[in-house]
Amino acid sequence: MSDRFGPGDIRAGHPTTRNLSAAPDVPDVPTPPLSATFPRLAEQATDSVGYGPDVAGEAQLRLLGSVDSRRILVLGVGGGAELVTLARQGARVIGVDPVLARVEAARAAAEEAEVKVELHQSDLAELPFVRADSLDAALSVFALAGVDDVDRVFRQVHRVLHPECHLVLSVPHPAYAMLDPDGDEPTVVRSYFDRTARSWSIGDQRGDEHPRTIGDLFTSLTRANFRVDTLLEPEPAGGHVSAHWTEAMRWAPATLILRGRKEGT
């Protein structure tokens, strides 16, 4: 008799177990970082910009203010929901993303919603199609987590914004990046100060998430001549729990939101 059952196990010797083989070892597949799935794979409403999974959005936070007739740059188009939302509210939207598939998805979303947006496939730090001092606001939702040199992006955004106008950005919170999100009680698996890129793949899509501390982002914005006037670490909103939810969100904020105002010229 095989010893694959432990002592006293009532299944040992039972007729239904005579040909039972042990289950093959299946490697654990880690949960991909939030920047890999949000907002690209999120089911988002198009009546308010969402800044992160299961947290308050623009309707509650009012970081952009009225967008009617304003020219707004969106860095990272996700699935197109933010662009559609802004266009429906009267904004003139310019969306930029380095990945062609995301640009095409955003274009399809805009066509389905029957709104007009301007789209470009381009590195987020390369904006030659935008004139200096020509935009009223810039928005990035989780896209900057995939950028290696965020300082270049901030310098380009500073160039194209009107003086005193805002850049509003959200990224995965660096405290959340410390936790293993799998399991009922998340455990700390990396240092807050570990800036090693985290690679991910979903289907044929691949990328890297670049963790940054709050201090890193604050310093980068300041060096690019932005004055940070808002820093938010929103708690999970009540009610609907999205497909992005993990128990780790009860332990640490999953989303960090910053708003910087352009200073100088």
C-alpha positions, 0 to 999 in steps of 0.5 A: 500500500502506498504511503501517500496518505498519512497515518489514520487517514480514512481514505487509505485502502478505500476502493475509490483511492486505489488508482488515485495519483497525487496532484501535480505541483502547480507553481504559484502565480503571483498577483501582477502589480496593480499598474499592470491591470489598472486602469487598462483592465478595469471596468470603469464608469465614464462619468468620473475619472478614477484614480485607483481601484476601490478609492474615491475618484474625481467626482469626490476629490475635485483635483482637476476642477471644471474641464469644459473647453480645457486642453488636457493631456492624458499620459497613459491611455489605459482602456480609454475610460479617462479620455472618454470621461473628460471628452464627455465633460467638454475637454479637448483631450490629447492621449499619449501612450507608448503601446500601440495596442492601448492607443487602438483600444482607446480609439475604439472606446472613443469611437464607441462613445462618439467623442473626439480625442487626439491620440499619439503613440509615443514615449511619455517623455517625448511630446514634440506634437504639443507646443510649449505653454499650450495645455491647461492640465495633465493627468496620469493614472498609474501609467508613470509606474511603468516609466524608468526615468520619470524626471524626463516626463515631469520636465516635458509636462512642465514645458507644455503646461500653461503657468500655474496649471496642474499635473495630477497623477496617481501611482501604486502606493509604495507601502502597498508594494511592500506587501504580498497581496495574496492571502488573508493576512498579507506579509511584508516581502520587500523593503519600502526602499527597494526600488528594484523594478518588478517585471510582469506579464499578462498574455502577450503584454509585458512591462515593469513596475518601478517602485518609488517612495513618496519622497522620490516623487516629491523630489522629482516634481520639485526639481521639475519646478512643480509645487506639490499642493496635494498629497492623498493616500485614500482609504478604500471606498465602501460599497463595490469591491472591484476585481482588483481588490486584495486584502492587502488594501485593508492594511496599506493604501494601494493608491498614492495621488499627487497634484503639482502646480507648474511654477516658472516658465 
